[in-house]
Amino acid sequence: MSSEKNSAPTPASLNDSQVSGPAYEVGKNPEMDAWMTSFFIENHLDYLTSPDHAATEEQVRFMVYTDDGERYYPCSDRMFEAILTRNKSAFIQKDYARALQHILKLINDQIEDPYEKNYLESLMVYKHKHETRDEIMIPSRIEKRLLTIYLKRTLISDPFHEAKYDRNQRALSVLESSAYRDALNHVEQKEIENPPGDLAKIKSLIAAVEFKRLLTLSNCPHLWQASPPQPYQKKDILSFFEKPLTGNGVGPLFDLLCMSAQNEKTRKLLWLIDESGEMIFDLAVIRFLTSCGHKVIVALKGGPLFTKATLQDFLSLPLQRSAVPQFAVINDPAMSKNELVRMLRGDTPVLALSDGTMENLNLLLTSTTFARIFKEVDAVVSRGADQRRRFFETHFQFTQDIYSISCDENGSLSILLKQRHPAVIKFSHEDLESKARTIIERMKEAKAKGMTVIFYSGIIGSIPGKIEMAKRIMSEFIKHLTEQSALTFIINPSEHYEPGMDADDLMYMWEIVQRSGHIDIWRFQTYDDIAAAFKLMAKKIPPEWVGKDATYSTGCTKEMAIAIDVQKKHPEMQLIGPPQERFMRRFEYGVGKMHDRRLSD
């Protein structure tokens, strides 16, 4: 077996610079590209071979900034290098062994029948040997596979249900104790020395003190892990508050969350819950943040993963006694941007959802809704050391600022910040609404001058890779229409497309414009329009454009439904273009794409 492995092809030019960081580019080395593809396939992370589980590259870019030719992998750079070099690294072998020991310990603790115990242990060892033979598997993926086999063989829904319940109850008992309440409200003179002379600044100072105290408690695992539970006194709780805060993220996090008088803006946070027990104190922190006006979306595991908190754990809590006053659960794994924005703008201060995985953090397996939330929030708060590794021990940067809160080795509370990539272009729904209002004002001005307002809907991104040509076709034809018609104001959507905008952004912005009631004529692109545009450009019609019209476009299909609805309220609006009944061939955007997802499938 070892001789077969040693004779396996290894890319001749494989070296550290190619596998660590962004130096490696797809398309430079075919053998290396094949090994990369094999890595993603074997780990069930390749969209083309596992479309029901793995995210598309476009969805991943909602969360991770990647350069051209770069592909995101959900592990540390060191782990990725150890896997690709296949040199029997002690580093990866240690993690492989740890994954097996976790499962063997679980079997030993929970299975009493000698035959069943021996059978399961042998099965796990055989499966582990098979999966680690080529050293191409990420250790966390092996651990997940072994755990999944255990769950299916034993029919145990959650092996750590009781342990997690006990942890949560211990944490709740601390939060409900008089010692906690007295300690939290205790005034420590040194914390309010030299108070500012402004009332708003005093309030910010008090908020900062309470926020720090809650954070320190949420990073004291003995509060929920001690067995038997300890009867903590006020002085004990006060001593926990003394834990120092370290890291480059302390100041920025306090500023972001309005713990200084210089910032009064409310924020939307994606909070990545980690461990049970710890979750209870996280929720106390979150309740405090919502009392300051912030909205928090908490993400939990979709299925059992040892003592990690799951959405089911969250829902089974006696929430009337815990830290969340009011919450709503997001159950749709593929929520649209419009639905998400409506929910984010609602009055419910806390939203909860599953990230769709049974792993510490794997952005390649998270749901579409999780990806859209990641893109929409103001910052991401990651809890615990396991998630920190995935965010901070990698060269990848993300589309949001990432704050990691975890205990340090010396016992201090560490808050790290990894700023989003500087090239990330982000359009908040406020930005898109502002752009829509600007267009609407131009429409109003045109109508005040007696002009006819025409909205032109056509293909922009429905033919993959042809966005620039689609924009030119639309602009050439609209220029022709404008020259032919007097007193017309024609809205050309291609003029308002900006780099960084995806289909979600465009449809959100244009629907506001389209429902404004200021459109006199809504014209949908016909094939004759496209043919006329190519004639104006003195070009032959390329084969990909032959026979195309607005009915081919996913966006136009959705816009026709909007147009029909708008016409009911404004019957004087005219519709020009292909017959309405032909707008049936497109269904829905692939997340992050400008064309129908069925074109990808």
C-alpha positions in Angstrom: 0.0 0.0 0.0 2.8 2.4 0.9 4.6 1.7 -2.4 1.5 2.6 -4.3 1.2 5.9 -2.4 4.8 6.8 -2.9 4.5 6.2 -6.6 1.5 8.5 -7.0 2.1 11.5 -9.3 3.2 14.6 -7.5 3.3 17.9 -9.3 7.0 18.5 -10.3 6.9 22.2 -9.4 5.0 21.9 -6.2 6.6 24.0 -3.5 5.7 26.1 -0.5 5.0 29.2 -2.6 2.4 27.4 -4.6 0.3 26.1 -1.8 0.6 28.8 0.9 -1.4 31.9 0.3 -2.5 33.4 -3.0 0.7 32.6 -5.0 -0.9 29.5 -6.6 -3.2 30.3 -9.5 -5.6 27.9 -11.3 -4.6 27.3 -15.0 -0.8 27.5 -14.5 -0.1 23.8 -13.8 -2.5 21.1 -15.1 -1.2 18.5 -12.7 -1.6 20.8 -9.8 -5.0 21.8 -11.0 -6.1 18.2 -11.1 -4.8 17.6 -7.6 -6.7 20.7 -6.4 -9.9 19.4 -8.0 -9.3 16.0 -6.4 -8.9 17.7 -3.0 -12.3 19.4 -3.3 -14.1 16.3 -4.7 -12.7 13.9 -2.0 -13.8 16.4 0.7 -17.3 16.7 -0.9 -16.6 20.4 -1.4 -16.8 20.6 -5.2 -20.1 22.2 -6.5 -20.0 20.4 -9.8 -19.8 16.9 -8.2 -21.8 17.7 -5.0 -24.3 20.4 -6.1 -26.7 19.6 -3.3 -24.1 20.3 -0.6 -21.3 22.5 -1.8 -21.8 26.2 -2.6 -21.1 27.7 -5.9 -18.1 30.0 -6.3 -20.5 32.9 -6.7 -22.1 32.2 -3.3 -18.7 31.8 -1.7 -17.8 35.2 -3.0 -20.6 36.7 -0.9 -18.4 35.8 2.1 -14.8 35.4 0.8 -12.8 37.8 -1.3 -10.9 35.8 -3.9 -8.6 37.0 -6.7 -9.0 35.8 -10.3 -7.9 32.1 -10.5 -8.0 31.7 -6.7 -10.2 29.1 -5.0 -11.2 29.3 -1.3 -10.5 26.3 0.9 -12.1 25.9 4.4 -9.0 25.1 6.5 -5.8 26.9 7.6 -3.0 27.6 5.2 -0.8 25.2 7.2 -3.3 22.4 6.9 -3.8 23.0 3.2 -0.1 22.9 2.6 0.2 19.7 4.6 -2.5 18.1 2.6 -1.2 19.1 -0.8 2.4 18.3 -0.2 1.5 14.8 1.1 4.7 14.4 3.1 3.3 12.5 6.1 3.3 15.7 8.1 3.2 15.2 11.8 0.9 18.2 12.0 -1.8 16.6 9.9 -1.3 13.1 11.4 -1.8 14.5 14.8 -5.2 16.0 13.7 -6.1 12.8 12.0 -5.4 10.8 15.2 -7.4 13.4 17.3 -10.4 13.0 15.0 -10.4 9.2 15.5 -9.9 9.5 19.3 -12.9 11.8 19.6 -15.1 9.1 18.1 -13.6 6.2 19.9 -14.1 8.0 23.2 -17.7 8.6 22.3 -18.2 4.9 21.6 -16.5 3.9 24.8 -18.6 6.3 26.9 -22.0 5.5 25.4 -22.0 1.9 24.1 -22.3 -0.8 26.8 -22.8 -3.9 24.7 -19.3 -5.5 24.2 -20.1 -6.8 20.7 -21.6 -3.5 19.5 -18.7 -1.5 21.1 -16.1 -3.7 19.4 -18.0 -3.6 16.1 -18.3 0.2 16.0 -14.7 0.7 17.1 -13.4 -1.6 14.4 -15.7 0.1 11.8 -14.3 3.5 12.7 -10.7 2.4 12.6 -11.2 0.8 9.1 -13.0 3.9 7.8 -10.4 6.2 9.3 -7.5 4.3 7.6 -9.3 4.4 4.3 -10.0 8.1 4.5 -6.5 9.1 5.7 -4.6 6.8 3.4 -3.9 9.5 0.7 -3.7 12.4 3.2 -6.1 14.4 1.0 -8.9 14.8 3.6 -9.3 17.7 5.9 -9.3 16.3 9.5 -12.6 18.0 10.4 -14.3 16.4 7.4 -13.1 13.0 8.5 -14.4 13.7 12.0 -17.8 14.7 10.6 -17.9 11.5 8.4 -17.1 9.3 11.4 -19.6 11.0 13.6 -22.3 10.7 10.9 -21.6 7.0 10.6 -21.9 6.7 14.4 -25.3 8.6 14.5 -26.7 6.5 11.7 -25.6 3.1 13.1 -26.7 3.8 16.6 -29.8 5.9 15.8 -28.8 8.4 18.5 -30.0 11.8 17.4 -27.6 13.8 19.6 -25.0 11.9 21.7 -24.3 15.0 23.8 -27.9 16.2 24.3 -27.8 15.6 28.1 -24.3 17.1 28.5 -25.3 20.2 26.6 -28.5 20.5 28.6 -26.6 20.3 31.8 -24.1 23.0 30.6 -26.9 25.3 29.7 -28.7 24.8 33.0 -25.5 25.6 34.9 -25.0 28.7 32.9 -28.7 29.8 33.4 -28.4 29.2 37.2 -25.5 31.6 37.3 -27.3 34.3 35.3 -30.4 33.9 37.6 -28.4 34.1 40.8 -28.5 37.1 43.1 -24.7 36.9 43.2 -24.6 37.6 39.4 -27.1 40.5 39.6 -25.3 42.1 42.6 -21.9 41.8 40.9 -23.2 43.1 37.5 -24.6 46.2 39.2 -21.7 46.7 41.5 -19.9 50.1 41.0 -16.2 49.7 40.9 -14.7 53.1 41.5 -11.7 52.6 39.3 -13.9 51.9 36.3 -15.6 55.3 36.4 -12.7 57.5 37.6 -12.7 60.9 35.9 -16.1 60.6 34.4 -16.8 62.8 31.4 -18.9 66.0 31.8 -21.4 65.0 29.0 -24.4 62.8 29.9 -24.2 60.9 26.6 -20.6 60.1 27.2 -21.4 58.9 30.7 -24.0 56.6 29.3 -21.5 55.2 26.8 -19.0 54.7 29.7 -21.6 52.7 31.7 -22.5 50.7 28.6 -18.9 49.9 27.9 -18.4 48.7 31.5 -21.5 46.4 31.3 -20.5 45.1 27.9 -17.0 44.2 29.1 -18.4 42.4 32.2 -20.7 40.3 30.1 -18.0 39.4 27.6 -15.6 38.3 30.4 -18.3 36.0 31.9 -19.0 34.5 28.5 -15.4 33.4 28.4 -15.3 31.6 31.7 -15.9 28.0 30.8 -15.7 26.7 34.4 -19.1 28.5 35.0 -20.8 25.9 33.0 -18.3 23.0 32.9 -17.6 22.6 36.6 -18.9 19.4 38.1 -20.5 19.5 40.5 -21.7 23.1 39.9 -20.1 25.7 42.2 -22.0 28.1 44.4 -20.5 31.3 43.2 -20.6 34.4 45.4 -20.6 38.0 44.5 -16.9 38.3 45.1 -16.2 35.4 42.7 -18.2 37.0 39.9 -16.4 40.3 40.5 -13.0 38.5 40.3 -14.0 37.2 36.9 -14.7 40.7 35.7 -11.0 41.4 36.3 -10.0 39.3 33.3 -8.0 41.5 30.9 -9.1 42.2 27.4 -6.3 41.9 24.8 -6.0 42.0 21.0 -6.3 44.4 18.1 -10.1 44.1 18.0 -10.9 45.5 21.5 -11.1 49.2 20.6 -12.7 48.7 17.1 -15.4 46.4 18.5 -16.4 48.8 21.3 -16.5 51.7 18.8 -18.6 49.6 16.3 -21.1 48.8 19.0 -21.5 52.4 20.2 -19.6 51.9 23.4 -18.1 55.4 22.8 -19.9 58.7 22.4 -18.4 59.2 19.0 -20.6 56.6 17.4 -24.4 56.3 17.8 -25.3 54.2 14.8 -27.1 50.9 15.3 -25.6 47.8 13.7 -26.6 44.4 12.3 -24.3 41.6 13.5 -24.0 38.0 12.5 -23.0 36.2 15.7 -21.5 32.7 15.3 -22.4 30.8 18.4 -19.9 28.1 19.4 -20.2 26.0 22.6 -23.2 25.0 24.7 -23.2 26.7 28.1 -21.1 29.5 26.6 -24.2 30.2 24.4 -26.2 31.2 27.4 -23.8 34.0 28.3 -23.5 34.9 24.6 -27.3 35.4 24.6 -26.9 37.7 27.7 -24.4 39.8 25.7 -26.8 39.8 22.8 -29.7 40.9 24.9 -27.6 43.8 26.1 -26.7 44.7 22.5 -30.4 44.7 21.4 -31.2 47.0 24.3 -28.8 49.4 22.7 -30.7 49.2 19.5 -28.6 46.7 17.6 -30.0 43.7 15.7 -28.2 40.4 16.0 -28.5 37.3 13.8 -27.3 34.2 15.7 -26.0 31.3 13.7 -25.8 27.8 15.2 -24.9 24.3 14.0 -27.4 22.5 11.8 -26.8 19.2 13.4 -25.0 17.6 16.4 -21.3 18.2 16.7 -20.1 17.1 20.1 -20.8 19.9 22.6 -21.2 22.6 19.9 -24.6 24.5 20.2 -27.2 23.6 17.6 -30.3 25.5 16.5 -32.3 22.7 18.2 -30.5 23.4 21.5 -31.3 27.1 21.1 -35.0 26.3 20.5 -35.2 23.9 23.4 -34.0 26.5 25.9 -36.4 27.9 28.5 -36.1 31.2 26.7 -38.5 33.0 29.0 -35.8 32.7 31.6 -32.8 33.1 29.4 -31.2 36.0 27.6 -33.4 36.5 24.5 -36.5 38.6 25.0 -37.9 38.2 21.5 -36.7 36.2 18.5 -37.7 34.8 15.2 -36.3 31.7 13.4 -35.2 31.8 9.8 -36.1 28.4 8.4 -35.7 29.1 4.7 -32.2 28.0 3.6 -32.6 29.9 0.3 -34.2 33.2 1.3 -34.2 35.9 -1.3 -32.6 39.3 -0.7 -36.0 41.1 -0.6 -37.3 38.7 2.0 -34.2 39.0 4.0 -34.2 42.8 3.9 -37.8 42.8 5.1 -36.9 40.6 8.0 -33.8 42.6 8.9 -35.9 45.7 9.0 -38.5 44.2 11.2 -39.0 44.9 14.9 -37.7 41.5 16.0 -34.3 42.2 17.7 -32.9 38.7 17.4 -33.0 36.3 14.4 -31.8 32.7 14.7 -30.8 30.3 11.9 -28.8 27.2 11.2 -25.6 27.6 9.2 -26.6 24.4 7.5 -23.5 22.4 8.6 -22.2 20.0 11.2 -18.7 21.5 11.3 -16.9 24.1 13.3 -16.9 26.5 10.3 -17.1 25.6 6.6 -18.2 28.4 4.4 -18.4 26.0 1.4 -21.3 24.2 3.0 -23.3 27.0 4.5 -26.8 27.8 3.2 -27.7 30.4 0.7 -29.5 32.3 3.4 -26.4 32.3 5.6 -24.3 33.6 2.7 -26.8 36.4 2.0 -26.9 37.4 5.7 -23.0 37.4 5.8 -23.1 39.8 2.9 -25.8 42.1 4.4 -24.6 42.6 8.0 -22.2 45.2 9.3 -19.8 42.8 10.9 -19.4 39.1 11.9 -18.6 38.0 15.5 -17.0 34.6 15.7 -16.7 32.7 19.0 -14.2 30.2 20.1 -10.8 28.9 19.1 -12.1 26.5 16.5 -13.8 29.2 14.4 -10.8 31.5 15.0 -8.5 29.1 13.2 -10.7 29.1 10.1 -10.9 32.8 9.9 -7.4 33.9 11.1 -5.0 31.1 10.3 -5.6 31.6 6.6 -4.4 34.2 4.1 -8.0 34.7 2.8 -9.8 37.9 3.6 -13.5 38.2 3.8 -16.3 40.5 2.7 -17.0 41.7 6.3 -14.9 42.7 9.2 -14.4 39.5 11.4 -14.2 39.9 15.1 -13.0 36.8 17.0 -13.7 36.5 20.7 -12.0 33.7 22.5 -10.0 32.8 25.6 -6.2 33.3 25.3 -3.7 30.7 26.5 -2.8 32.9 29.5 -6.5 33.2 30.5 -7.1 36.7 29.2 -10.0 37.5 26.9 -8.7 37.9 23.3 -10.6 40.0 20.7 -9.0 39.9 17.3 -10.1 41.8 14.2 -9.5 40.8 10.6 -10.6 43.6 8.4 -12.5 42.9 5.2 -10.5 43.0 2.0 -10.1 46.6 0.9 -11.2 45.8 -2.7 -14.7 44.6 -1.5 -17.5 46.7 -2.9 -20.5 46.6 -0.7 -23.9 48.0 -1.5 -26.1 48.2 1.6 -29.9 48.2 1.0 -29.7 51.9 2.2 -27.2 52.5 -0.7 -29.5 50.8 -3.2 -32.5 52.7 -1.9 -30.7 56.0 -2.3 -29.7 55.2 -5.9 -33.4 54.3 -6.6 -34.6 57.6 -5.1 -32.1 59.5 -7.3 -33.5 57.8 -10.4 -37.1 58.4 -9.3 -36.3 62.1 -8.8 -35.1 62.3 -12.4 -38.3 60.6 -13.5 -40.3 63.2 -11.7 -38.4 66.1 -13.2 -38.9 64.7 -16.7 -42.6 64.3 -16.2 -42.8 67.9 -14.8 -41.3 69.0 -18.2 -44.1 67.1 -20.1 -41.8 64.2 -21.1 -42.9 60.6 -21.5 -41.0 58.3 -19.1 -40.0 55.0 -20.7 -38.4 52.2 -18.7 -36.5 49.7 -20.9 -36.0 46.1 -19.7 -33.6 43.9 -21.5 -30.9 41.3 -21.2 -27.9 42.3 -19.1 -26.4 39.2 -17.5 -28.6 36.3 -18.7 -26.0 35.3 -21.2 -22.9 34.4 -19.0 -19.8 36.4 -19.9 -21.6 38.8 -22.2 -22.5 41.6 -19.8 -20.4 44.3 -21.6 -22.0 43.4 -25.0 -25.5 43.3 -23.5 -24.9 46.8 -22.1 -23.7 48.1 -25.4 -26.7 46.6 -27.3 -29.1 48.3 -24.9 -27.3 51.6 -25.0 -27.1 51.7 -28.8 -30.8 50.9 -29.2 -31.9 53.4 -26.5 -29.8 56.1 -28.2 -31.6 55.2 -31.5 -35.0 55.5 -29.8 -34.2 58.8 -28.1 -33.1 60.3 -31.5 -36.3 59.1 -33.1 -38.7 60.3 -30.3 -39.4 63.8 -29.0 -39.9 64.6 -25.3 -39.0 61.1 -24.1 -37.0 60.2 -21.0 -35.8 56.7 -21.4 -34.3 54.9 -18.5 -31.4 52.7 -19.5 -30.7 50.2 -16.7 -27.2 49.4 -18.1 -26.1 52.9 -17.3 -26.7 52.3 -13.6 -24.9 49.0 -13.3 -21.8 49.4 -11.2 -18.9 46.9 -10.6 -19.7 44.8 -7.5 -23.4 44.8 -8.0 -24.9 41.3 -8.3 -28.4 40.3 -9.4 -29.7 40.6 -5.8 -28.6 44.2 -5.7 -30.0 45.2 -9.1 -33.4 43.6 -8.6 -33.8 45.2 -5.2 -32.9 48.7 -6.6 -35.0 48.5 -9.7 -38.1 47.2 -8.0 -38.2 50.4 -6.0 -38.0 52.4 -9.2 -40.5 50.3 -11.1 -43.2 50.5 -8.3 -42.8 54.2 -8.0 -45.8 54.9 -10.3 -43.9 57.3 -12.6 -43.4 55.0 -15.6 -45.6 55.8 -18.6 -44.3 53.1 -21.0 -42.5 49.9 -19.9 -40.8 48.5 -22.9 -39.3 44.9 -22.9 -36.5 44.1 -25.3 -37.4 42.2 -28.5 -35.2 40.3 -30.9 -35.9 43.0 -33.5 -34.4 45.5 -30.9 -31.3 43.4 -30.7 -31.0 43.0 -34.4 -31.4 46.8 -34.9 -28.7 47.4 -32.3 -26.2 45.2 -34.2 -27.1 46.9 -37.4 -26.4 50.3 -35.8 -23.0 48.9 -34.7 -22.4 47.6 -38.2 -21.8 44.1 -36.8 -23.2 40.7 -37.6 -25.4 39.1 -34.9 -23.3 36.6 -33.0 -24.9 33.1 -32.6 -25.5 33.5 -28.8 -27.7 36.5 -29.5 -29.7 35.0 -32.3 -33.4 34.7 -31.3 -32.9 36.2 -27.9 -35.3 38.7 -26.3 -36.4 39.8 -22.9 -38.2 36.4 -22.3 -34.7 34.8 -22.1 -33.8 37.0 -19.2 -34.3 35.9 -15.6 -34.5 39.5 -14.5 -37.0 40.5 -17.2 -39.2 37.5 -16.3 -39.3 38.8 -12.7 -39.8 42.4 -14.0 -42.8 41.3 -16.2 -44.5 40.0 -13.1 -43.8 43.3 -11.4 -45.1 45.2 -14.5 -48.3 43.3 -14.5 -48.8 44.1 -10.8 -47.9 47.8 -11.3 -50.3 48.1 -14.2 -53.2 47.0 -12.0 -52.6 50.1 -9.8 -51.7 52.3 -12.8 -53.7 51.1 -15.7 -52.6 54.0 -17.9 -49.1 52.5 -18.1 -48.4 50.8 -21.4 -46.5 47.5 -21.8 -44.6 47.0 -25.1 -42.6 43.9 -26.0 -42.9 40.1 -26.3 -46.3 38.6 -25.2 -46.7 38.2 -21.5 -47.4 34.5 -21.8 -43.9 33.9 -23.2 -42.2 35.0 -20.0 -42.2 31.5 -18.5 -38.8 30.0 -19.3 -36.7 31.5 -16.5 -37.1 30.7 -12.8 -34.7 32.2 -10.3 -31.2 33.7 -10.1 -28.4 31.4 -8.9 -27.1 33.1 -5.8 -24.5 35.8 -6.8 -25.2 35.1 -10.5 -26.6 37.3 -13.2 -28.3 34.5 -15.0 -30.9 31.8 -14.3 -29.5 29.1 -12.0 -30.8 26.4 -14.3 -28.3 27.5 -16.9 -25.6 26.5 -14.4 -27.3 23.2 -13.6 
